[in-house]
Amino acid sequence: MSANPLSHPLDRQGIATNAVIHANLGTAPLVEHAIRNGEGTLAADGPLVVATGKHTGRSAKDKFIVRDAETENSVWWGKTNVAMTPEHFAALKADFFAALAQKDQLYVADLFGGSQPEYRVNVRVINELAWHSLFVRTLLVRPSDAELAGFLPEYTIIDLPSFRADPARHGSRSETVVAVNFTEKLILIGGTAYAGEMKKSVFGILNYLLPVKGVMPMHCSANIGDDGKTAVFFGLSGTGKTTLSADASRTLIGDDEHGWSDTAVFNFEGGCYAKMIRLSAEAEPEIFATTKRFGTVLENVVIDPVTRQLDLDDATLAENSRGSYPIDFIPNASEKNLGPVPANIIFLTADAYGVLPPIARLTPDQAMYHFLSGYTARVAGTEIGVTEPEATFSTCFGAPFMPRHPSIYGNLLKERIAKGNVRCWLVNTGWSGGKATMEGIKRMPIKATRALLNAALDGSLNNAEFREDPNFGFEVPVEVAGVETRLLDPRGAWVDPVEYDKTAQQLVRQFIDNFAQFEAHVDEGVRKAAPIAA
């Protein structure tokens, strides 16, 4: 039975269940259901607060892609894209469908992945939790009533946190599993309540489909200036994509996932997914305001059980506390979730070694080198077992979500940079004056980062005097109005320049070692863009 009819019923997909089907419910009903089901708590100012249990981030090692005739030669198999046999997937699918048959109620949402109509994909998401349905409706693009009336799902995601995978029967690594079948167009998520698995699954679908159509899929945020020019911000989690794109002086296209077609940069999503830990009204006013809105979902944020007030500084439940909210909760968001093709590309990195300058200008070859490198660094305290800065290289700034070989995305980017005469910048939002683990060393002031970005995006930075960085070869401004000069010279900011040189060369060697895997897939210009080992 169904509380709301689906244009394409579940039984047509081979799913037999006596559960009450709650189809395409809106925000208020889903919040009501979540509260009634005991899934979360309503905070004093309106957001729904939930806990995801032991999984407070993606389970990257539990993700698999079915290896079959469709994917054998199209997927970049390795540490990131791990194979599952069709036989194991068939057993997993049978057990998932059996689990669906036993549910009393299910939540079904029919949504779009992608805001540019000619490149979007129809995605159906089936959930056992109401808040998961609210999350995915918030993060993806919501069809109109007319579009729902004729909606035909192309891809289906089934997310059952209560499901426990059996490694022997299902070929999984543990009780947690994320299994992607591009042939059957079916994704099965079990054993984790972390909602981000759903949005990243859609990202993976589009990363697989769009390059074949000549569209560049990107793990980036994007916004538009008053001059009508688009900027895209590549970066891994924690580098500032969401924060820096939510700028009141610019129109937001989106904060995480986009496509770059011949005519537009378009958001894959209809919402935002921001880190909440230590969020402040002073540093990030637009995002902070969403924590006081009905319709926002806060994951693993600590809440006082009596007053229902939030404590965004408390990392007891997770360092990776998150908030999801509709994109229109951010003032000055794009109505159509798209904008012109980019004039500027920014690669964001949080360098915990204190080596990289706060901003550097890149040639197209250097841009491709840093895009394929996808560098940032983790810091002690943010992840278990990290006691010293640890370099992270995630190709294309999103390796876990890139099914195809990185060179496919890298060459697409290089072609589009050349075609559009796009300016490229590397921006370090990390630490200055020493390693992050050294006493007294602070992260780059966000005001300085914004001042440098504004100068890059309005074109005034191009008139500055530049020096060539002796380790990385890119151009670094010598002086920029409103920014302390010492920040522009990382070596000069260290108390011990010799220790800086030693640390810089250590990072250079890590770049070179990581890039060895791509050397055969790039041209001589890109190979020469490598940093310089002493």
Disulfide bonds with the S-S distance in Angstrom:
none
